[in-house]
Each structure stands twice: as C-alpha cells, then as structure tokens.
Amino acid sequence: MGSSTMEITILAFAHARENLGFSTRTVSCDPEESPRTLMARIAPGADLRHLAVALDSGYVSWDGPLGQARELALIPPVSGG
C-alpha cells in the first residue's frame, strides 16, 4: 500500500489568484488525492465554491482522483459582456 507521491502544478486565475496569494505553485501530492483534498491541505479555509477545476486542460469533478495529472487549474466563472 505504498503511496507514490508526485508533483502537480497549480494554476490560479483571476480572483482565485488574489484569494490564494499565488498564480502558480508546484506541490507534492498523491495520485489518489482529489482536487478538493489537495486544496484543503495547501490552502485551508480557501473559498473554492465558485471555482471550476481542470486537470491537464480538461474540466473535472472536485472529488475525483488527481491520477497522473501534471497541472491543476482553478478557473473562476466566466461572465459574458
């Protein structure tokens, strides 16, 4: 049951970047970890309710595993205009 850790790069856009205090951050994680648990670990208390999450440029659920993704993006809602 050895967990193999990996690294993932987190990209935060627009107000997500302002709220988290970074635009890019590389962290160690476990492939079984979900985006939700990863963010709770590195940014406890961050309000993620209005953000979409993408792994390697594809939208995913907050609760699915990271798998072998190399990039996690936090994307705020897009407003039309």
C-alpha positions in Angstrom: 0.0 0.0 0.0 2.9 2.3 -0.6 1.8 5.6 -1.9 3.8 7.1 -4.7 4.0 10.8 -4.5 4.2 13.0 -7.5 4.3 16.7 -8.2 1.5 18.8 -9.7 1.5 22.5 -10.7 -1.5 24.5 -9.6 -2.5 27.5 -11.7 -4.8 30.1 -10.2 -6.6 32.6 -12.4 -8.3 36.0 -11.7 -9.8 36.2 -8.2 -8.6 32.7 -7.3 -5.0 34.1 -7.7 -5.8 37.0 -5.4 -7.5 34.9 -2.8 -4.8 32.2 -2.7 -1.8 34.6 -3.0 -0.2 32.8 -5.9 -0.7 32.3 -9.6 1.5 29.2 -9.9 2.6 26.7 -7.3 4.1 23.2 -7.6 3.3 20.8 -4.7 3.7 17.2 -3.9 0.6 15.1 -3.9 -0.7 11.5 -4.1 -2.4 10.3 -7.3 -5.4 9.2 -5.2 -5.9 12.6 -3.7 -8.7 14.7 -5.1 -8.5 18.4 -6.1 -10.7 19.2 -3.1 -8.4 17.4 -0.6 -5.3 18.8 -2.2 -6.6 22.4 -1.9 -7.9 21.8 1.6 -4.3 20.7 2.5 -2.4 23.6 0.9 -5.0 26.4 1.3 -7.1 25.5 4.3 -10.1 27.8 4.6 -9.9 29.0 1.0 -13.4 29.6 -0.6 -13.4 27.4 -3.7 -17.2 27.3 -4.1 -17.4 29.3 -7.3 -14.4 27.9 -9.0 -14.2 25.2 -11.7 -11.3 22.8 -11.6 -9.4 21.3 -14.6 -6.7 18.7 -14.8 -4.4 18.9 -17.8 -6.8 21.3 -19.5 -9.9 19.2 -19.1 -12.7 20.1 -16.6 -13.1 17.5 -13.9 -15.0 16.9 -10.6 -13.6 18.4 -7.4 -13.9 14.9 -5.9 -12.2 12.6 -8.4 -8.6 11.5 -8.1 -5.8 13.5 -9.5 -4.4 10.5 -11.2 -1.2 11.3 -13.2 -2.2 14.9 -14.0 0.7 17.3 -14.1 -1.4 20.5 -14.0 -4.5 21.6 -11.9 -6.2 24.8 -12.9 -8.6 26.8 -10.7 -10.9 28.7 -13.0 -13.4 31.4 -11.9 -16.8 31.8 -13.5 -16.7 33.5 -16.9 -19.0 36.4 -17.2 -20.4 37.5 -20.6 -20.5 41.0 -21.7 
